[in-house]
Amino acid sequence: MDFPMEHRPMPLMNMSITTPTPSMDLASAQHSDCSESSRTTDDKTNSTAQPRCHPLQIENDDNQLETSELESLNQQMGASTSGFNDSEEGNDSESSHLHVTSDSEPDQQEDKGQKAAIINGGGSKDSETSGIINDNFGSPDFNCLRDPDEDFFEVDGMETDSTSDEWFDVQALDEIEYTSEEWFDCRSSSNVKKDTDFEEDAPLFEGAPVTLGESMLLLLLYVTRHSLTGVALVDLLTLVSLHCLTPNLCVTSLYMFRKFFGQLKSPVRVHKFCSFCQYLLTCEVGGDLSKCPICAKDIACDGGLSYFIEIPIIQQLATLLGRKGFYNNLQHRFERKKQSNDNIEDIYDGLQYQKHFKPGQFLADKNNISFMWYTDRCPLFKSSKRSLWSLFFAINELPYKKRFLKENLLYAGLWVGGKPAMATFFKPFHDSLAQLQQGMLFKIASQQQEVEVKAMVLCGTCDLPARCIVLNMTQFNGAHGCTYCLQKRNSTQAARGSTWTYPFMMADPCGPKRTHESLVSDGIEASESNSKAVRGVKGQTFMSFTGIDLVNGTAVDYMHTVLLGVMKKLMHLWFDIKHSRRLFSLSKSLPTVDERLLRIKPPHFISRVPRSIKEHLAYWKASEYRSWLFYYSLPVLSDLMDSLYLNHYVLFVEAIVILNGTSITVDDVRYCEGLLYQLCGLFGTLYGDRYMTAVVHSVVHLADVVRNLGPLWVYSCFAFEDANGKLLNMVKGTQAPDLQIASNLCRMLKIPELLQNTNQSESFLEFVHKLTAKKQVASNMTFINASLSVVGAMHKLVLDGSLLQLVAQCIGSSPGVSHKFHRLFLRNVLYQSSSYTYVSKRNSYTVSYVKDGSLMFGQINYFLNCKHVCDCVDLCKCVGNFVAVLHYLPTMSHKIIETTTSPAVRLDHIAAVSLCSDTLHVIRVEDIVDLCVFVKCRNTTEAYVIKMPNRCESD
C-alpha cells in the first residue's frame, strides 16, 4: 500500500460553508441537501453560483440558519472572545484567522465572510474561518490546523504556549475532503468514508513483529507521553520508516497520521440556546431563529445565541462496559473485604447507598450501577473572564482507585462562558438518565448475550457556589443559604460595613434540618408563585427528577470547605500582619514557623515539598493545606500558639483526620460531631463573629455527610479537579475551547478500547505500561512476587557478629550470603533507605511496623536479601529472605499536646518518639505496615511520627 510522502495542497478557492441546525443530534443536523445525491434539479442548476459543499464550510439552504443568523452566530463567537481585546491575539484578529474566499464571486468576499462560521466557533466579520470540523474524531479537531512547530498532543500536567495566529496549517486544511454530513456522527462510525483504506492488521513490513495498527498506537502514546511538536512527530515517522524494510506500510506525513485515527469517532452534540432567557433551541428546527420563541428578543444580534456541548453518557457507558474486565470491577461492592463489618469504609456503607442496597432494592442487582455527579467552574485563560463548567459522572461501583481514573469517568457536558443556567445545561441529560433508570441493553465484553443495565444518580459533590446553583437556591450567603438546614443568616458588623454570618445555634447546631421533600415542596411553591425564594429555594431543580435525595445526597466537599475554606482563613488570620495585635496572631513568629516548616522532608506520597508561608501562602494549593492540616501544623505550632487557640485548633485537626480515615466507627462519627460543635461554638468568640461565615457553618454538617455518604475522601473534589486540569490541558488556543476539548476527549476515551484489541505480548504490554503510567518510578526493577519488587542493584554484604545474630533470629537461621539494596516496592508503595543518598529532600524511610505483636516506629537503614547456601552452579535463582534493618524509634509516653478540652482529644495519628536510642531491629519486609511522615523541627532529641489518615486518597 502506498502512502503520500508529503502534503499535496489543493486550492481553497471554491468553498462554501454549511451550518448545522440547532439539533440534539448533530449527525441528523448535518444531513442537509449539500450532497449531490439529495440535491434537487434547481440546486444542480445553481451549482455554478453555489460551489459544492466542503466540510470546512457552511452553505445556506432551507434547512439551515438564515444569513442574519449566520452573522449572529459568527458575531456571537466574536463576542465570546471579546475578553482578549487587551491581549496580543485579540488585537490582531486578521492575523489569527484563516480567510477563505471564492474565485467565482470575488466581489462578494466580505458577504461570504459574514456568512461563514464554524459551529459557534467563529470570530468577527473579518475572520471567516476560526475552526475546523474533523470527521476523523467525530468532533472538531483543532490540532490538525495547528502549526507543526507547536505542541501537537496534550500531556497531563504540562502546559503549552500556543497563540491563535500560529494555529492554522493551510496544508493540513487543504487535504481534508470529507462531506459535511460526516462532521459529527452521533450514531456510529460506519458512515465514515476514508480516503485511504489502512491495513491495520497487516504487518508493518514483511516479517515485522508488529502490525500497522499496533505501530500507530504506540506512536500515538509516545507522542502524547513526551508532548512532541508536529515537526518532531514528522521526523519520528520518517525515522521509523527508514528503519523498516521496504516495501512497508509506514506513515510518514502528519496528515496521514491523523487520518489513520479516523476510527476514533465519538458522539458529540451541540445545544444552542437564547442568551437572554436561556431557552433551549434544540427543537426549534426549520423555524425562524432570528427571534427567541419565548422572550421574542432578537437572537441574531451580537451575543444573542449561545451554546454548550453534550457528550452522551449512554454511548460512553456502552464503551466502558465493552472493555475487558470492566464489568467484573463493578462487582467490587459484593467482593470487598472490610476491616470491620460495622464501620464506615466507603460510599457503600453510607445510609444513602444502604437504602438502595437492601435485598430486592435497585443496587442489590449486580447489573445495576449508581452515579456521583460533579460540576464546577475552572478559568480557561488568565487574560479573560471566560470559564469552563464541566459536568462529570463517576460510577460508584468501581473500586476507589479506579473510580476516578480519566478513562473511567463519564464526561457529560461542557459549558464555556459565564455562570451556566443549570435548568438549560442539565436538560439534555434528563432523557439519558431516564432511559438508564428504566434499563438498557449493553454488550458486556465477558458475556455472550446483551445484559440489561440500570443506573441511577445517587449523590453529587461540588463547592458551595455550584451547589446552590445546581439546587436552584440563593447563594450560600443568602437568607437561607445553607442546603442542609433552615438557619437564617445575620448581619454582623465588620471593620468596613457589615457582612453576612451564620452564628452558632447552641440549642440546635444542625437544625432545623431540611429534607428532600421540604426542599422539593419549597421549589414548587416558589415556581408557582413567581415570588421571591421560599426559604432559600428559588424554584424547582433538574436534580429533583433524577431520584437523588437533594439534601442528604449532596455532599459537603472537604477540599473546598475545610482546606480552601476554614484552614485557609485560619492561616491568614494567624499570619497576616494586620491582625498582629490580636492574641491569636503568629505574625511575629512567622520566621520561626517558616524555618521549622522548611526543615520537614515529606515522603514521596506527598507531591509537594513544604513552601514558605511568608513568601508563598497566597499561592498554596489545596493539597498543601491538607499536608499542613494533617502532618505539619501541630508539630510546628505546638509551642508557639497560645494554649487557648491551640486547644481550639486541635479540635479541628482531630475531627477532620478521623472523618478522613479508612475505617470509621459509629462512635468515631459521634465523637467528631461533638468536636465540630465545640469548634464552631467557640469560633466566633475567639476570632470574632464576623468570621462565622457560611463555610464555617458548613463544618457542623460534616458528621451527617459521613453518615450518609461515607468518609470525606469518597466524594472529595480532588479527583474531579484533576480531571478538570486534564481538560484544560486539551485547550491549545483561544478559539472554541470546548470543541477542542470534545475532540481530544474522543481520542482519549477510545485509546483503552484500542489497546485491548492489540498485541498482547509481554514486551508490547510492558512498553505500553511505561508510556501510559502516571509516574515513572524506576527503570531497574526486579520482580519478586505480586506484592514485592526490588528497585536498583544489589551488592554483596558480609554481616558482622551482632547484625548476623539479629538476621538469624528474624529468618530462623544464619544466612549463607547476603545482598544489600536501598529501594523496595511493597504493596505498591515505594520504600527507600536512609542510606540512599540520591534523594535529599524526601524521607521515605520512616515506617510503622509490627514486631512481637506490637506496632512500632523506625527508620530503614537498608534492605537485605539473605540466602542460604544453595547448589546453583551459574546464575542463582533462589529467592531468599527479604528483611529490613531499622533504627528503632521508641515511643514517648506523653502526647504532642496535652489538651484541656472535654472530652480529651486523642490525637492517635501523631506519636512523639525519642532519637536517643541506638537499637537496631531486623524484620521481614512483609511486617512493614506503612510509610509515615517524620517531623523534627526543633533542636531536641524529640521528634514526631504522623500516620496517614487513609491510603485511598492520593495527591
ZAKE-291270 format. One record per residue (C-alpha): y, z, x. Coordinates in steps of 0.25 Angstrom, whole numbers, padded with zeros to 4 digits, always signed. Layout:
YZX ...
END
This chain:
+0000+0000+0000 +0014-0004+0005 +0026+0005+0004 +0040+0001+0007 +0045+0006+0021 +0059+0007+0017 +0069+0007+0005 +0072-0007-0001 +0085-0006-0008 +0087-0012-0021 +0101-0015-0028 +0107-0005-0036 +0116-0014-0044 +0109-0018-0057 +0107-0004-0062 +0109+0003-0076 +0106+0017-0080 +0098+0023-0092 +0102+0037-0097 +0090+0045-0103 +0092+0050-0117 +0094+0065-0119 +0080+0068-0122 +0070+0079-0119 +0060+0069-0113 +0067+0061-0102 +0055+0051-0102 +0058+0047-0116 +0073+0047-0113 +0070+0036-0102 +0063+0027-0111 +0075+0018-0115 +0076+0004-0116 +0078+0001-0102 +0064-0004-0099 +0062-0019-0100 +0051-0018-0110 +0059-0010-0120 +0072-0018-0120 +0076-0026-0132 +0080-0040-0131 +0095-0036-0131 +0092-0027-0120 +0086-0038-0112 +0097-0047-0115 +0107-0037-0110 +0099-0035-0097 +0109-0042-0089 +0120-0033-0093 +0111-0021-0092 +0103-0021-0080 +0089-0016-0080 +0087-0001-0081 +0086+0006-0068 +0080+0020-0066 +0093+0025-0059 +0102+0020-0070 +0106+0023-0085 +0106+0012-0095 +0112+0014-0109 +0105+0010-0121 +0103+0014-0136 +0094+0026-0132 +0103+0031-0121 +0116+0038-0120 +0129+0030-0122 +0139+0027-0112 +0148+0038-0114 +0136+0048-0114 +0132+0042-0100 +0146+0044-0095 +0145+0058-0101 +0132+0060-0094 +0137+0055-0081 +0150+0063-0082 +0142+0076-0086 +0135+0076-0073 +0148+0073-0066 +0153+0086-0073 +0141+0093-0069 +0144+0091-0055 +0159+0094-0056 +0157+0107-0049 +0156+0099-0036 +0170+0094-0037 +0174+0103-0025 +0163+0098-0017 +0161+0086-0007 +0151+0080-0016 +0159+0082-0029 +0172+0075-0023 +0165+0063-0019 +0157+0058-0031 +0157+0043-0027 +0150+0046-0014 +0140+0055-0021 +0134+0046-0031 +0128+0032-0031 +0135+0021-0038 +0127+0011-0046 +0134-0002-0050 +0129-0015-0057 +0131-0028-0051 +0130-0034-0065 +0142-0027-0070 +0151-0023-0058 +0163-0021-0067 +0157-0010-0075 +0153-0002-0063 +0161+0010-0068 +0156+0010-0082 +0142+0009-0078 +0144+0021-0068 +0149+0029-0080 +0136+0026-0088 +0127+0029-0076 +0122+0043-0075 +0109+0049-0071 +0103+0059-0082 +0114+0069-0082 +0116+0067-0067 +0127+0058-0065 +0141+0060-0060 +0155+0055-0062 +0158+0041-0067 +0159+0037-0053 +0145+0041-0050 +0135+0032-0057 +0122+0038-0052 +0120+0052-0047 +0105+0054-0048 +0093+0046-0049 +0081+0048-0058 +0068+0047-0050 +0056+0044-0059 +0047+0048-0047 +0048+0062-0051 +0052+0061-0066 +0066+0066-0064 +0078+0063-0055 +0075+0063-0041 +0088+0064-0033 +0080+0065-0020 +0078+0050-0020 +0093+0047-0019 +0096+0057-0008 +0100+0053+0006 +0088+0053+0015 +0096+0062+0025 +0096+0073+0014 +0084+0082+0011 +0074+0075+0002 +0066+0087-0003 +0069+0101-0007 +0063+0112+0001 +0062+0127-0005 +0073+0135+0001 +0080+0124+0008 +0094+0118+0005 +0098+0104+0007 +0112+0099+0010 +0113+0086+0001 +0126+0080-0004 +0128+0071-0016 +0134+0060-0008 +0122+0059+0001 +0112+0059-0010 +0109+0045-0014 +0099+0036-0007 +0102+0022-0012 +0089+0016-0006 +0081+0026-0014 +0089+0023-0026 +0086+0008-0025 +0071+0009-0025 +0069+0016-0038 +0065+0006-0048 +0059+0015-0060 +0063+0013-0074 +0072+0023-0081 +0060+0027-0091 +0053+0033-0079 +0065+0042-0075 +0059+0054-0082 +0045+0055-0088 +0043+0068-0095 +0029+0064-0099 +0021+0058-0088 +0022+0051-0075 +0013+0039-0080 +0025+0031-0083 +0030+0030-0069 +0029+0016-0063 +0028+0017-0048 +0033+0006-0039 +0022+0009-0029 +0008+0014-0032 +0005+0024-0022 -0009+0026-0018 -0009+0041-0018 -0024+0043-0016 -0025+0033-0005 -0026+0038+0010 -0013+0037+0017 -0020+0027+0026 -0034+0023+0029 -0041+0036+0033 -0029+0045+0031 -0033+0059+0027 -0022+0060+0016 -0018+0051+0004 -0005+0045+0002 -0002+0055-0009 -0006+0067+0000 +0003+0062+0011 +0015+0060+0002 +0013+0074-0004 +0012+0080+0010 +0025+0073+0014 +0032+0078+0001 +0028+0092+0004 +0032+0091+0019 +0046+0085+0015 +0048+0096+0005 +0044+0107+0015 +0053+0102+0026 +0065+0096+0018 +0065+0083+0025 +0076+0073+0023 +0074+0059+0017 +0075+0053+0031 +0065+0063+0037 +0055+0060+0026 +0056+0045+0028 +0054+0048+0043 +0042+0057+0040 +0036+0046+0031 +0037+0036+0042 +0031+0045+0052 +0019+0048+0043 +0018+0033+0041 +0018+0030+0056 +0006+0040+0058 -0002+0033+0048 -0011+0021+0049 -0007+0008+0043 -0008+0004+0032 -0004+0016+0025 +0002+0022+0013 +0013+0030+0019 +0026+0030+0012 +0038+0028+0021 +0050+0028+0012 +0057+0039+0005 +0057+0031-0008 +0042+0029-0008 +0040+0043-0004 +0048+0047-0017 +0041+0036-0025 +0028+0042-0021 +0030+0055-0029 +0033+0047-0042 +0021+0055-0048 +0029+0068-0047 +0035+0066-0061 +0038+0078-0070 +0045+0079-0083 +0060+0082-0083 +0069+0082-0095 +0084+0081-0096 +0090+0088-0108 +0105+0085-0112 +0114+0094-0120 +0128+0095-0124 +0136+0103-0114 +0145+0109-0125 +0135+0115-0135 +0122+0114-0127 +0115+0106-0138 +0103+0099-0132 +0104+0084-0134 +0089+0081-0132 +0086+0076-0146 +0099+0068-0147 +0093+0055-0143 +0099+0042-0147 +0111+0048-0153 +0126+0049-0150 +0126+0058-0138 +0141+0057-0136 +0143+0070-0144 +0134+0082-0146 +0128+0083-0159 +0130+0098-0160 +0144+0100-0155 +0149+0086-0156 +0156+0086-0143 +0157+0074-0134 +0145+0076-0124 +0149+0062-0118 +0161+0069-0111 +0160+0075-0097 +0151+0087-0097 +0146+0085-0111 +0132+0083-0108 +0123+0092-0100 +0108+0092-0097 +0097+0101-0092 +0083+0097-0087 +0069+0102-0092 +0056+0101-0084 +0046+0102-0096 +0037+0114-0093 +0025+0109-0101 +0023+0098-0090 +0025+0107-0079 +0015+0117-0085 +0005+0105-0086 +0007+0102-0071 +0005+0117-0068 -0008+0118-0076 -0013+0105-0070 -0012+0111-0056 -0025+0117-0050 -0026+0132-0051 -0014+0134-0059 -0022+0137-0072 -0030+0147-0064 -0017+0154-0059 -0013+0156-0074 -0025+0166-0075 -0019+0176-0066 -0015+0185-0077 -0030+0187-0080 -0035+0188-0066 -0024+0196-0059 -0028+0209-0053 -0019+0221-0056 -0017+0233-0047 -0017+0242-0060 -0020+0237-0074 -0009+0245-0080 +0002+0241-0070 +0013+0230-0072 +0010+0220-0061 +0014+0206-0067 +0020+0200-0079 +0006+0201-0086 +0008+0216-0086 +0021+0216-0094 +0022+0218-0109 +0027+0204-0112 +0015+0198-0105 +0005+0208-0110 +0010+0205-0125 +0004+0191-0124 -0008+0194-0115 -0016+0203-0124 -0029+0197-0129 -0026+0185-0139 -0012+0184-0135 -0005+0172-0129 -0006+0175-0114 -0020+0180-0115 -0025+0166-0115 -0028+0161-0101 -0021+0147-0104 -0008+0153-0109 +0004+0156-0100 +0018+0162-0101 +0031+0158-0094 +0042+0166-0088 +0056+0159-0089 +0067+0159-0079 +0081+0153-0079 +0093+0155-0070 +0105+0149-0064 +0106+0145-0050 +0118+0137-0044 +0116+0123-0039 +0127+0121-0030 +0137+0130-0022 +0148+0121-0026 +0146+0121-0041 +0144+0130-0053 +0132+0121-0057 +0120+0129-0058 +0105+0127-0061 +0098+0134-0072 +0083+0133-0071 +0072+0137-0081 +0058+0141-0076 +0045+0145-0082 +0035+0153-0074 +0021+0155-0078 +0018+0170-0079 +0003+0168-0078 +0003+0163-0064 +0001+0173-0052 +0015+0178-0048 +0014+0172-0034 +0012+0158-0041 +0021+0161-0053 +0034+0157-0047 +0030+0146-0037 +0038+0134-0039 +0026+0125-0043 +0022+0135-0054 +0036+0137-0061 +0040+0129-0073 +0053+0122-0070 +0058+0121-0085 +0073+0117-0085 +0085+0115-0076 +0100+0117-0081 +0111+0113-0072 +0125+0117-0075 +0131+0130-0081 +0124+0141-0089 +0114+0134-0098 +0113+0135-0113 +0099+0141-0114 +0097+0136-0128 +0099+0122-0123 +0092+0124-0110 +0079+0130-0115 +0078+0122-0128 +0069+0111-0121 +0059+0121-0117 +0057+0127-0131 +0047+0115-0135 +0039+0116-0122 +0037+0131-0123 +0034+0130-0137 +0023+0120-0134 +0017+0128-0123 +0017+0140-0132 +0009+0133-0142 +0000+0128-0131 -0002+0114-0124 -0014+0108-0117 -0013+0107-0102 -0023+0101-0092 -0028+0112-0082 -0032+0108-0068 -0045+0116-0069 -0049+0113-0083 -0055+0100-0089 -0048+0101-0102 -0034+0104-0106 -0030+0118-0109 -0021+0124-0119 -0010+0132-0112 +0001+0140-0120 +0013+0146-0113 +0024+0156-0118 +0037+0161-0112 +0034+0176-0109 +0046+0180-0101 +0058+0176-0093 +0067+0180-0081 +0082+0177-0077 +0094+0184-0073 +0104+0191-0083 +0113+0180-0086 +0102+0170-0088 +0094+0180-0097 +0106+0181-0106 +0108+0166-0107 +0093+0164-0110 +0092+0175-0121 +0106+0170-0126 +0112+0183-0125 +0126+0187-0120 +0127+0189-0105 +0122+0201-0098 +0136+0208-0098 +0138+0205-0113 +0138+0216-0124 +0123+0216-0126 +0119+0208-0113 +0106+0215-0110 +0094+0207-0114 +0085+0220-0115 +0094+0230-0123 +0105+0231-0132 +0114+0240-0123 +0129+0235-0124 +0138+0233-0112 +0150+0241-0110 +0163+0238-0103 +0165+0246-0090 +0178+0248-0082 +0177+0241-0069 +0186+0240-0057 +0193+0228-0063 +0192+0227-0078 +0179+0231-0085 +0164+0226-0084 +0152+0226-0094 +0142+0236-0091 +0129+0242-0097 +0130+0257-0096 +0116+0264-0095 +0112+0270-0108 +0105+0283-0105 +0099+0284-0119 +0092+0271-0119 +0093+0263-0106 +0086+0251-0110 +0089+0251-0125 +0091+0247-0136 +0081+0237-0131 +0081+0222-0136 +0069+0216-0142 +0065+0201-0143 +0066+0202-0158 +0080+0208-0158 +0085+0198-0147 +0080+0186-0156 +0086+0192-0168 +0099+0194-0162 +0099+0180-0157 +0096+0174-0171 +0107+0183-0177 +0117+0178-0166 +0113+0164-0168 +0114+0164-0184 +0127+0172-0184 +0134+0163-0173 +0141+0176-0169 +0142+0183-0156 +0130+0188-0149 +0121+0198-0157 +0118+0210-0147 +0120+0201-0136 +0112+0189-0141 +0120+0176-0143 +0109+0169-0150 +0094+0164-0150 +0088+0160-0137 +0077+0150-0134 +0068+0160-0128 +0066+0167-0141 +0058+0155-0145 +0048+0156-0133 +0041+0168-0137 +0047+0177-0126 +0051+0191-0128 +0066+0189-0126 +0069+0203-0121 +0056+0208-0115 +0052+0195-0109 +0065+0192-0102 +0065+0199-0088 +0075+0207-0080 +0075+0199-0067 +0076+0209-0056 +0081+0199-0046 +0094+0197-0053 +0095+0211-0060 +0090+0220-0049 +0093+0213-0036 +0104+0204-0039 +0110+0213-0049 +0109+0228-0047 +0105+0228-0032 +0116+0218-0028 +0126+0226-0036 +0122+0239-0029 +0123+0233-0015 +0137+0228-0018 +0141+0242-0023 +0135+0249-0011 +0141+0239+0000 +0153+0233-0006 +0165+0240+0001 +0173+0240-0012 +0164+0252-0016 +0165+0259-0003 +0171+0272-0009 +0160+0273-0019 +0149+0283-0016 +0138+0272-0017 +0145+0263-0007 +0138+0260+0006 +0148+0250+0012 +0151+0260+0023 +0136+0260+0027 +0135+0245+0026 +0133+0243+0041 +0122+0253+0042 +0115+0247+0030 +0116+0233+0036 +0111+0238+0049 +0099+0244+0043 +0096+0232+0034 +0096+0222+0045 +0086+0230+0053 +0076+0228+0042 +0065+0218+0045 +0058+0214+0032 +0044+0208+0031 +0043+0193+0028 +0041+0194+0013 +0056+0198+0012 +0062+0184+0015 +0076+0188+0019 +0079+0198+0030 +0090+0208+0027 +0104+0203+0027 +0117+0211+0030 +0123+0218+0017 +0137+0217+0023 +0136+0202+0027 +0126+0196+0017 +0125+0205+0004 +0133+0194-0004 +0122+0184-0001 +0110+0193-0003 +0099+0187-0011 +0091+0194-0022 +0079+0195-0012 +0088+0203-0002 +0092+0212-0013 +0077+0214-0016 +0074+0217-0002 +0085+0227-0001 +0081+0234-0014 +0066+0235-0011 +0066+0237+0004 +0079+0239+0012 +0089+0247+0003 +0083+0261+0003 +0079+0262+0018 +0093+0257+0021 +0101+0265+0012 +0093+0278+0010 +0103+0286+0020 +0116+0278+0017 +0117+0279+0002 +0122+0291-0006 +0110+0298-0011 +0115+0297-0026 +0115+0282-0025 +0103+0281-0016 +0095+0288-0027 +0100+0279-0038 +0097+0267-0030 +0083+0271-0027 +0080+0271-0042 +0083+0256-0042 +0075+0253-0030 +0063+0261-0035 +0063+0255-0049 +0064+0240-0044 +0053+0242-0033 +0043+0247-0043 +0046+0237-0054 +0044+0226-0044 +0031+0232-0040 +0017+0225-0040 +0011+0235-0050 +0020+0243-0059 +0014+0255-0067 +0020+0258-0081 +0025+0272-0075 +0032+0264-0064 +0040+0256-0074 +0044+0269-0082 +0048+0275-0069 +0056+0263-0065 +0063+0263-0078 +0067+0277-0076 +0073+0274-0063 +0081+0262-0068 +0086+0270-0079 +0092+0280-0069 +0097+0269-0060 +0105+0263-0072 +0109+0276-0077 +0116+0280-0064 +0121+0267-0060 +0134+0268-0068 +0136+0282-0063 +0134+0279-0048 +0140+0265-0047 +0149+0264-0059 +0148+0260-0074 +0154+0246-0071 +0141+0243-0063 +0132+0245-0075 +0130+0230-0077 +0120+0222-0085 +0112+0221-0072 +0111+0236-0070 +0107+0238-0085 +0096+0227-0084 +0089+0236-0074 +0085+0246-0085 +0077+0236-0091 +0068+0233-0079 +0057+0242-0083 +0055+0236-0096 +0055+0222-0090 +0044+0226-0081 +0036+0232-0093 +0038+0218-0100 +0036+0208-0089 +0030+0215-0076 +0036+0219-0063 +0050+0214-0059 +0045+0203-0049 +0037+0196-0060 +0050+0190-0066 +0059+0191-0055 +0068+0179-0053 +0066+0178-0038 +0055+0167-0040 +0063+0159-0050 +0075+0160-0041 +0067+0154-0030 +0063+0143-0040 +0078+0140-0043 +0080+0139-0028 +0070+0129-0027 +0076+0121-0038 +0090+0121-0031 +0083+0116-0018 +0080+0104-0026 +0094+0100-0028 +0098+0090-0017 +0112+0087-0023 +0123+0089-0033 +0118+0078-0044 +0109+0083-0055 +0103+0094-0048 +0094+0097-0060 +0088+0083-0060 +0085+0085-0045 +0078+0098-0047 +0070+0092-0058 +0066+0080-0049 +0062+0089-0038 +0054+0099-0047 +0046+0087-0052 +0041+0085-0038 +0039+0099-0034 +0031+0103-0047 +0021+0091-0044 +0018+0094-0030 +0008+0105-0033 +0001+0095-0042 +0000+0084-0032 -0005+0094-0021 -0017+0097-0029 -0021+0083-0030 -0021+0080-0015 -0030+0082-0003 -0036+0096-0003 -0040+0096+0012 -0037+0109+0019 -0027+0102+0029 -0019+0096+0018 -0018+0108+0010 -0014+0116+0022 -0003+0107+0025 +0002+0107+0010 +0002+0122+0010 +0010+0122+0023 +0020+0112+0016 +0021+0120+0003 +0020+0134+0008 +0033+0142+0005 +0033+0149+0019 +0027+0144+0032 +0022+0158+0038 +0013+0154+0049 +0007+0142+0056 -0005+0148+0063 -0013+0156+0053 -0028+0159+0053 -0034+0161+0040 -0044+0173+0040 -0047+0175+0025 -0040+0173+0011 -0030+0185+0014 -0029+0185+0029 -0023+0175+0039 -0019+0177+0054 -0006+0171+0058 -0004+0167+0072 -0012+0168+0085 -0022+0180+0088 -0022+0186+0102 -0034+0194+0108 -0031+0208+0110 -0038+0219+0117 -0038+0232+0110 -0035+0245+0117 -0043+0258+0114 -0034+0265+0103 -0032+0252+0096 -0046+0247+0097 -0051+0260+0091 -0041+0258+0079 -0046+0244+0077 -0061+0249+0078 -0058+0259+0067 -0052+0248+0058 -0063+0238+0059 -0074+0247+0061 -0078+0243+0076 -0072+0239+0089 -0067+0224+0089 -0073+0215+0100 -0060+0207+0101 -0046+0208+0094 -0035+0198+0092 -0021+0201+0089 -0011+0194+0080 +0002+0197+0073 +0003+0190+0059 -0007+0190+0047 -0007+0185+0033 -0013+0195+0024 -0014+0192+0009 -0003+0182+0010 +0007+0192+0017 +0011+0190+0032 +0010+0202+0041 +0016+0202+0055 +0014+0212+0066 +0025+0219+0073 +0022+0213+0086 +0024+0199+0080 +0037+0196+0087 +0041+0183+0082 +0047+0189+0069 +0058+0199+0071 +0065+0200+0058 +0053+0203+0050 +0044+0215+0048 +0031+0210+0042 +0022+0221+0049 +0025+0233+0041 +0014+0235+0031 +0007+0245+0022 -0008+0246+0024 -0020+0255+0019 -0027+0264+0029 -0037+0274+0026 -0033+0273+0011 -0018+0275+0013 -0006+0266+0013 +0001+0266+0026 +0012+0258+0033 +0013+0252+0046 +0017+0240+0055 +0008+0230+0060 +0007+0229+0075 -0002+0217+0076 -0015+0212+0069 -0029+0211+0076 -0041+0203+0073 -0053+0211+0078 -0067+0205+0080 -0080+0210+0084 -0088+0203+0096 -0094+0190+0090 -0103+0179+0094 -0093+0168+0092 -0094+0158+0104 -0082+0150+0104 -0072+0152+0093 -0073+0165+0086 -0073+0164+0071 -0075+0179+0068 -0064+0184+0058 -0063+0199+0064 -0055+0210+0058 -0040+0209+0056 -0033+0222+0058 -0018+0226+0059 -0013+0236+0070 -0002+0244+0063 +0009+0254+0067 +0007+0265+0057 +0020+0270+0049 +0017+0283+0044 +0024+0286+0030 +0034+0297+0030 +0034+0308+0018 +0048+0306+0013 +0053+0295+0005 +0064+0286+0009 +0073+0292-0001 +0071+0306-0008 +0077+0303-0021 +0083+0313-0031 +0080+0305-0044 +0071+0309-0055 +0060+0304-0055 +0060+0303-0040 +0060+0289-0035 +0047+0286-0027 +0051+0274-0018 +0036+0272-0015 +0039+0258-0009 +0046+0264+0003 +0039+0272+0013 +0046+0280+0025 +0038+0278+0038 +0039+0284+0051 +0040+0276+0064 +0035+0287+0073 +0020+0284+0072 +0013+0276+0083 +0000+0276+0075 -0008+0263+0074 -0016+0258+0063 -0026+0247+0063 -0030+0242+0049 -0037+0230+0043 -0027+0219+0039 -0032+0220+0025 -0027+0234+0024 -0013+0230+0025 -0006+0231+0011 +0007+0224+0012 +0020+0222+0020 +0031+0232+0019 +0046+0232+0023 +0049+0240+0035 +0063+0246+0035 +0068+0254+0047 +0083+0254+0046 +0087+0267+0053 +0085+0272+0068 +0074+0282+0064 +0059+0283+0064 +0058+0281+0049 +0057+0268+0042 +0053+0263+0028 +0042+0254+0024 +0044+0248+0010 +0033+0241+0002 +0035+0229-0006 +0036+0231-0022 +0027+0219-0024 +0021+0207-0017 +0023+0198-0029 +0037+0194-0027 +0042+0188-0014 +0055+0184-0008 
END
